[in-house]
Structure formats: C-alpha cells, structure tokens
Amino acid sequence: MKINRRQIISGAAAAGALGATPLRAAITPGKPMAGKEVKVLSVQATQFAAHAKRAAAFTEQTGIKVTYVYVPFAALRERLTAEMVGGSNDFDVITAMDAWVPPLIDKYLAPLDKEIEARKIDLSRYPAPFLGAAKFASGIYGLPNRCHIQLLWQRKDLMEKAGFKSPTTWAEMVEAGKAVQAQNQGVYGVTIPYGKADGQNLMVWYNFLWGRGGDLFDDKMKPIFNSAEGVQAAKDFTDIILKHKICPPGAASFNEADSNTVFFQGRAAMLPTWWHVYNRFRLPDATVKLDQAGFTPLPSYPGVGATTYTNNWIYGINKNSKVRDAAMEFLDFISAPEIERSILLDPAESDVVCVHWSNLRDPQVNARFSGMHGIAAKALETTKKSIPNIPEFLPIVDVLAAAMSNIVTGGGDNVKEQLDAAASQAARIMRRG
C-alpha cells in the first residue's frame, strides 16, 4: 500500500533543518528495501549538494543508503561514456545534460515508463521543454532535475532614464540599446556571446530562429535552418553586433561568462542569459546591484509569444543497476516538487533551479527571488520548440557554431552561403548516423 504523495515527514526539527517546506514521506512504507545502497553519479552543483542533504531523511525512512559521487562538469560526459562502454553497474542513478542523453538510451539508461505509471508520477507537473530531454519514441529515460531557462536581464535604471520599458520585441531591444548607449559613455546596449566555443553563439539565436517561424529540422530530420526564415533570423541576430553596433568590443569572440561579466560590471544595459546568474549579484565583482536590475522573458517578434532555449538535466537509472527498485524509490523521492520547494525556500541554500510548474508559480518562491520564477513560467508557457534529442546533434552544433562565427567575422554578407554550407554538412552527419 502506497503512502499518499502529499504526506510529509513529521517533526519540526526535520523541516527547520532543511528549509521552510517540510519534506515528503517515503513512497513505499515498511522499509522493504532496507540495507540496499544507491550510488549517484552527479555533476558538481549546489543543487545536488542540497539533494544529498535531503537523502539523509530518505535513508531514515527507507533504510536505503544513498552515496553521491561528484564529478566536475568538464569530466562528466567522458565519465558517462566510459561507464556506458564498460557496461558498468558502479552507479545506479546518474545525472546527464540533454545533449548527452541520446547516446545513453538503452545502452546505459533504462526506460522508466512502467515505474512512472505504477507510482502514478504525474509528468504534466513539468514544462514540456524540460521533460523533452528524457522523452524518446522508445520511452521515458529519466525525470528533469536541473533545467535552466533564458531571460532578458536589464538595467532598469538606465532603461527608465532612456524612456524605455522592458522590450517585448527584438526591434525594441535594439532601439532601447541604441538609446542607452548614446546616453551613457562606456555602457553598451546589449552584451551577447558571439564566440563559437561549445555552441554558445547559438543559444540566443535559437530563439530568433523559432520566433521567425523557422526550425532546425523538418519532420523527416532534414536540416532546414537555411530556409528563408532561418537566413533572416541569422541576419537579425548578427545585425545586433554588425549593423547596430550596440555590443561591446570583442563580443565576436565572447563566451557566456565573458558576456555575463560585462553586464554585472555595469558595462552593458541588457543581457540575454540563463536564470542561474541571479546569484552573481552577490559576488564581489558585481557593481550592478539587484535593485538596479530587472528581468523579463526574452523578446520575440511582433505577434509571437516569447521563447526560451532550455538547458535540461535529468536523473536517470542505469539499466545494469542491481538495485533498480531502490534506485527508483530514491528517484521518485528526490524528484518530488516538495523536495525542490524545500531547497528553493531554504535560507541556507541559494540555488534558483526549478523544474515544476507548481514551484515556478509559487508565491513564496517568487517572493524570495524577486518574481523571477513567475516570469520564467510565462516564457515556458509559449515555448513550443527545443533542440532535437538525437546523437547527431552534438557535431551539428559545432558546424552551426562555426557558421555563425564566420557570419560575424565575415561582416554579415555571407549569411545564406554559410547556412547553406552548414546545412549540407549537417545532412551528411545525419546520413552517417
């Protein structure tokens, strides 16, 4: 007999130690899996450290020991590949980023459809772009746990001085950027990473592409980013630096960190970037303070809802695990909305990550983070597209990133030529499989 999902751990001590939200109860009563150990392979992040703290309550209720092994981001993909190739059962639960998941399905990750159905886990609790990282034609291979969205960060003080409110279209962003730049010496209109490292120059461009009505592939997985819509989207995107000249010098080679630093040092009025930069306001090098800044959904095109390219991580289960029942018990527990809310409201934690609709719209969560999660929810409500879940997409990202970089360094006169060449290369990658 299952315990109701809304039941919680009794005792003020447990709730007080781990935040304002009491933790949920274990799913299966009676400790039938006591004595088993679940080993988790995780990237180093504050959120997973918070999960490890909450695992103590899980162990107390179930008798299942949970051990986290942390690996730096730069090494995790290689570690996952080695575990897969070796057919290892060293880890039972793993964390993986969306682009890494396709090669792992069935070869390393197990489909969880039967367990999800048996446990009555409601997948509608997740925004579709987040769940998409785990959802394949052959099944569901995990649950979202660490997803990032993009917002437009802006200097409210400078925008108001220039007579602009939050821009809702890309054209409005450009006009506001020009006005702020003209009024404030040494401050640029917007900072965007145009450098090709790791495809970071594509992360904002995807939103231009989708907003223009374009896409990366058609329903037969033929590359179509060189369509008329794709060409115009690339031109609009690169015009910001080449034609309108409202980006800082050097932006053609900026990565995400470079771009973020320019904004938080007060040298740009706007920044399209991930919501995790919220905590940059606390760092010593941040000359911009929270009360000077604001954030909105990314701009789009007139009449088109906002979009956000999402970066999604999942918890999955190793198909070779010898304690799959205990692994699923832990996955069910740690992925619950109650656990996430306890982290978001814990004064000892500062992680902003939120993957559940209920927490994105939660008044207390929004009160703690200046309404950011509610704004994120609005962007997710109109986001219909995401990057494709296919192994071939990683090398295609490299091709596209190089093409976008060549457009910028070539002065913008070669948009169609570069996208056509990239589409041809992408088609060859797709044929090779």
C-alpha positions, 0 to 999 in steps of 0.5 A: 500500500502506497503512502499518499504523495502529499504526506510529509515527514513529521517533526519540526526539527526535520523541516527547520533543518532543511528549509521552510517546506517540510519534506515528503514521506517515503513512497513505499512504507515498511522499509522493504528495501532496507540495507540496499545502497544507491550510488549517484553519479552527479555533476558538481552543483549546489543543487545536488549538494542540497539533494544529498542533504535531503537523502539523509531523511530518505535513508531514515525512512527507507533504510536505503543508503544513498552515496553521491559521487561528484564529478566536475562538469568538464569530466562528466560526459567522458565519465558517462561514456566510459561507464556506458562502454564498460557496461558498468553497474558502479552507479545506479542513478546518474545525472546527464545534460540533454545533449548527452542523453541520446547516446545513453538510451538503452545502452546505459539508461533504462526506460522508466515508463512502467515505474512512472505509471505504477507510482502514478508520477504525474509528468504534466507537473513539468514544462514540456521543454524540460521533460523533452530531454528524457522523452524518446519514441522508445520511452521515458529515460529519466525525470528533469532535475536541473533545467535552466531557462533564458531571460532578458536581464536589464538595467532598469535604471538606465532603461527608465532614464532612456524612456524605455520599458522592458522590450517585448520585441527584438526591434525594441531591444535594439532601439532601447540599446541604441538609446542607452548607449548614446546616453551613457559613455562606456555602457553598451546596449546589449552584451551577447556571446558571439564566440563559437566555443561549445555552441554558445553563439547559438543559444540566443539565436535559437530563439530568433530562429523559432520566433521567425517561424523557422526550425532546425529540422523538418519532420523527416530530420532534414536540416532546414535552418537555411530556409528563408526564415532561418537566413533572416533570423541569422541576419537579425541576430548578427545585425545586433553586433554588425549593423547596430553596433550596440555590443561591446568590443570583442563580443565576436569572440565572447563566451557566456561568462565573458558576456555575463561579466560585462553586464554585472560590471555595469558595462552593458544595459541588457543581457540575454542569459540563463536564470542561474546568474541571479546569484552573481549579484552577490559576488564581489565583482558585481557593481550592478546591484539587484535593485538596479536590475530587472528581468523579463522573458526574452523578446520575440517578434511582433505577434509571437509569444516569447521563447526560451532555449532550455538547458535540461538535466535529468536523473536517470537509472542505469539499466545494469543497476542491481538495485533498480527498485531502490534506485527508483524509490530514491528517484521518485523521492528526490524528484518530488516538487516538495523536495525542490520547494524545500531547497528553493525556500531554504535560507541556507541554500541559494540555488534558483533551479526549478523544474515544476510548474507548481514551484515556478508559480509559487508565491513564496518562491517568487517572493524570495527571488524577486518574481523571477520564477513567475516570469520564467513560467510565462516564457515556458508557457509559449515555448513550443520548440527545443533542440532535437534529442538525437546523437547527431546533434552534438557535431551539428552544433559545432558546424552551426557554431562555426557558421555563425562565427564566420557570419560575424567575422565575415561582416554579415554578407555571407549569411545564406552561403554559410547556412547553406554550407552548414546545412549540407554538412549537417545532412551528411552527419545525419546520413552517417548516423 
